[in-house]
């Protein structure tokens, strides 16, 4: 027990222990002085290290922050593969609509004009060259009416359609006067006549389908009315119809009404037209008109101008008998009645029908109703001679599938498919959240691509469009977006059309139905993660290069490890790249890869000349 005068912890220390501590301190002081003098072992090691010139003594050290395995591609490594230019004969290569392959398929029902893609072993692993003299497009709206001859060097249409004013050749440019076979006074005058029946000008009509579009003069003129037309035409003897359309800055794809469904959802279009498109509407039990009915929205309009309309005036010119053309029109009238279409107008060469708003307001009679429960499941699905059923309604005045607001209000209004809970796992709350997300993302993109929203990027593609949030945030008369919904992604294309946007189904393991060099800007969010175990990312990137114009750009958003794989591939392509952080900061594992395709053209010896 301690005493008051010497409490615990304050006892006297042993003189021997104090002496030992002092001795050790002196020893280590002298040892340190000896080493510092230059004669110690530690200095000899340091001196040896400083003599070495190799700065990679510790090659495993990694000073990059590890945000969920964030890695930066090591640019010191050799490029895995250098992609050479393809032969110049592939300048206008369209993988799934090539003429030589097409001739191996039957001609009946236009089967040979449908998509026939090459097998994996026949896919090109090279870069499609631009033609010699290729030039950047005229800015919109001048580009709507003028195209550089060097970009689409084909004059066939200037001869074959000379009297119809489709396209004229003037020196080094093509001029598009806005004419067409059935509107010799110009597309504007033709549309004005349609507008006397169809509410084109007030936003009620926003999306349109042009079957057999020619050079898309109808779609080009509709853009003045804030109407987006999806145009299609086959790759046939009329060279480069779709290529001309896209070169003008007008939406178009290579396509045909044959034996498989059109790659669009049901109830997509407010209006559809055939202007002397030469589609045999009464063939195959009326199957083609039934397909138009599938994609036409309840309350939508169908326009037919050309044979057999006004047959009394033209049947001799057409070199057909009066009985034949009269019978053809009668069959169309009967088909329209079975489809619940009401004829609203016929004058001169034009006839207009309107689809009833629901099944309660019409009697189909003996119409064969399709048994499939999913009218949107159409990718490579065979068309049948049956009528797609209307969605059910609770009253005779209700629009089947839901009434849409006039554009532009419908762009951000809740789409009926979402409001009715028809899109799996997509709620109204999630839809609003998605819109806000893409508004913020677009602001970030604009910082990287200052010309976004200008006429520099007119033709834009979103390769994995989701709910169409990117296109909606970007919406501008200066540009349009082809919203692609991959066939392996959730089916949201119907929502995109209900917003007043356009798009298409597609499988990115295959070539897209367009000519080379037809898009100014490509956007892809999560696409490579979606496809990394489905097909070769190399093939997708080469397809992107094919459809991207020289000096065009791409914005790729994905997980950093996936983008590093992508970046390693494109190092062998003629792309300039820059990896940037997610807009929420470097800790987010998702990154953004911004790329620009360099300008270069093909040459006769299968190499290329560059202009960088």
Secondary structure, DSSP 8 states (H G I E B T S, - for coil): --BTTB-TT-----HHHHHHHHHHHHHHHHHHHHIIIIISHHHHHHHHHHH---S-TTTT---S--SSS-----TTS--S----B--GGGTT--GGG-HHHHTTS--GGGGGGS-----GGGS--SB--B-TT------TTHHHHEEEGGGS---HHHHHTGGGTS-EEETTEEE--S-BTTBTT-HHHHHHHHHTTS--TTSS--EEEEES-TT-HHHHHHGGGT-EEEEEE-SSSSTTHHHHHHHTT--EEE---SSB--SS-TT-EEEEEEES----TTSGGGHHHHHHHHHEEEEEEEEEESTTTTHHHHTTTTT--HHHHHHHHHHHHHHHHHTTEEEEEEETTEEEEEE-SSGGG---TT--B---S-TT--TT-B--S-B------SSTTS-TT-----TTGGGTS--HHHHTT-STT--HHHHHHHHHHHHHHHHHHHHH-TTTTSTTS-EEEETT-TTSHHHHHH-BTTBEEEEEEETTS---HHHHHHTT-EEEEE-TTS--SS-SS-EEEEEEESHHHHHTTTS-HHHHHHHHHHHEEEEEEEEEEEEHHHHHHHHHHHTTTTEEEEEEEBTTBTTSSEEEEEEEE--EEE-TTS-EEE--
